[in-house]
Amino acid sequence: MKLRYCRFGQWSLLFAAIFFACLAACGHSSTSEGGAPSAGAPQAATFPPAPAAETTGGFDGARAYKHVEQLVAIGPHTAGSEGIRRAQAYIIAQLKSFGCPVEEQDFSVPGTPVGDVAMKNIIVKIPSANPNIILYGSHYDTKRMDNFVGADDGGSSSGVLLELARILCARKNAETVWLAFFDGEEDFNFTWTGNDNTFGSREVAARLANSGDVPRVKAMILVDMVGPANPVYKREYNSTPWLVDILWSTAARLGYGKIFVNDRADIEDDHLSFLKRNIPSADIIDLDVPYWHTTADTLDKVDPRTLAITGHVLVESLPELEKKIK
Ligand SMILES: [Zn+2]
């Protein structure tokens, strides 16, 4: 994903102040990738454990964290690599152990810098009598960079989505729920340009269009980089306002108003693949972390409490979404 540029709500600031504030806030934008590498092996997490699942809507942050741990233990898993095949095997095995119906969506991307790349989206389709679909998504590939394991970028959101799958596959939902694990979100050329990214989500969106199912998808919620300590989720500028409102008002009701804040960010990510098909979509992401797209994105950066808070909001906002789209 990529931060496009900062947007400020207070235009009364002097231009110079805005300019320098933006320099500070956007210090890790696409022009400053490849920051300091981590020193030595990743440290074990030093954060307190996740809160008990019964305090976060049944969402178990400790379980989500275990998934992140397992994905990180695989090592780098870029699209087309041996590592990603192990990540796929892990995700599929976990989903099946939850009793989820799993669909493997294989496709090929020709002519990348590493040749033709076989990719795989992993999609859970939880049926219901209601044809309306709510689609949750996360990318699970890691950035093509030596020793990059993507604990937060790829790992955290995939851990959250796996735990969400455990909950939603075990119960009857008021509408059809899909959970999509996207391959190939990260670019091959290091710098985010053109169509050299979001391969998996664009494939899912294209297949929805081909099958005529686009109108059935009433909401698409993307999670990405949902693991940092002291997270700040800004309202993503491209996202569908009513959908952001539901997520953010749920968060405020649960006491997370200082995490789901009203500042704005403009971020290119997998949700754009669905917005381009006129599917209401939103992105929950904290991109403002110093280790973004560096080898310092290791397991010690992921706070189980943040996974729990994010999952709690996803679980508790679902009834609100149901009311809106029924
Ligand atoms: Zn990334």
Residues whose N, C-alpha, C, O or C-beta is under 5 A from the ligand:
A	BS01	ZN	M1 D153
